[in-house]
Amino acid sequence: MSKSLGFKVSVSFVNIFALPFFFVLLYGSGFVGAKLGLPHSTPLSFLSLRFMAAGLILLIIAKLIGNQLPNWREAIHISVAGSLTVCLFSVGVFVSIDMGLSPAVSALIVALQPILVALFARKLVNEQLNLAQWFGLLFGFLGVIVVVIDSIETTSFSWGAIAISVLALFGVTFGSLYQKRYCADMEIFFGGAIQSLVSGLICLALLPFFESFKVVWTGEFIISLVYMVVGVSLGALSLLYIMIQRGEVSRVASVFYLVPVSAAVSAYLLFGETIESTTLFGASIIALGIFLTNRKSQNNMVVSMNK
């Protein structure tokens, strides 16, 4: 094998397997991290601390490695994308769970994201799915239903909490599309810093209207906060931005189907929760769906970005 071919294989492996694997691992376990910290804090208090801490750390990293500071126009686009993908999504998930919505139902609602992204991607970013890829997205959603069905059967529903969770769904959907269209090539650390700091300021602005600032600094809360800052805001979101830069947004979105599976495994490792056989069966269906969505074909997805 030539050095050139070996390099291409390595890059392909990173893009197709390594980045999505670590993103799903970090992002899915974030639901467990939230479960650990929310009993000791109100949602907006937790998120304000998380976003401001993550933003400051990312800002320091960006300065140390010499990232180029975006201009004002780029910074506005980055802020809009972050307010949707980071802030609205996180606030929606945290508040809906705090209102009593089970993580299983929240995961099912958010699992509609790949389908919504695919529906709007053709209009907004000129991406078009072929028939096999549409089947892949449907298989993925079916797999998520199988994974969470046992939890949903014993869940009481709150329509207010469901509405908030739907807002989170629209946040991450249109935030991803906006980022792909207007700021896909942003510097990861400076861009991430802007998005985290803007999200933190929004949460701080909302605090007086919806809740009082409340944090009980227990060991569990500190562990949860550190993980959500380092593992999710610095780790998972940076990987998401890289994947959006390197690939079609519809394909990147399909990876979200595995987040409930990652959350279930994390809950098993940290809290001893049982992994049902349906979880493993659902995971296999999701894997098939992601394979169909991402496989190359003669009628592959056409991408023509207008920047």
C-alpha positions, 0 to 999 in steps of 0.5 A: 500500500502506498503512503498516499493510499494509507493516508486516505484510508486513515482519514476515511477511518477517522471521518466515518468511524472514529469521530462519530464513535467518540461524539456519540460516546461523549454526547450520549453520556451527557444525558447521564451527566445531566441526571447526576447534576440536576437534583442539585441545581435548577436547569438554567443555573446549571447551564449558565455555569456550564456554558460560561466555564466552557466558553472561557476554557475554549477562549484560552485554548484558542488564544494559546494555539493561535486561532484566527479571531472571526470578523463581526459578520462571521461572529454573528453567524456563529452566535446565531448557530450556537444560540440554536444548536447549543443554547435552545437545545440544551435548555429545552432538554434540561427544562423538559426533564426537570418538568418530569419528562423522561429521558426516554421520551426526550430521546425519542423526540430528539431522534426526529432530528435526522429526518427533519434535517434531511427534509430541510437540507435540500432547500437550505444547503442543497443536499439531496437524499436518495431512496436508500438513504431515506430508508436508512433514516427511517430504520434509524428512527425505528431503532430508537423506538425499539431502544426506548419503548420499555421506558415510554410505556411506564412514563406519564406525559406532560404536554408542556414538557413535550412542547419544550422538548420539541423546541429543543428538537427544532433548535438542534435541527435548524442550528445544524443547518444554519451552521453548515450554510453560514459558518461551517468553516469556523475556527473550532475553538474560537467559534466554540467559545463564542457559541458557549459564551453567547449561550451562557449569557442567554441563560443568565438573562432568562434566569430572573424570569423563570427561576432563581439561581440555585446550586448546591455544591455537592460532589455529584454536582461538581462531577456532573458540571466538570463532565458537562463542560469538558466531555460535552461542551469541549469534547462532543460539540467540537467533534460535531463541528468537525463532522459538519465541516467534513461531511453532509449535514444529513449524514452527520445528523444520522449519528444522533440515532445512537445517542440513546444507546450511548445514554443507556450504556452510560446509565448501566455503567454509572447507575447499574441500570439494566440494559434490555435485550430490546436496546441491543436489538434496537442498536442493530437496527440503528446501525443498519439505518446509519449504514444505509444513510452513509454508504456511497452509491452511484446516486449519492447525495449531491452537495453544492454549498453556496457560501 
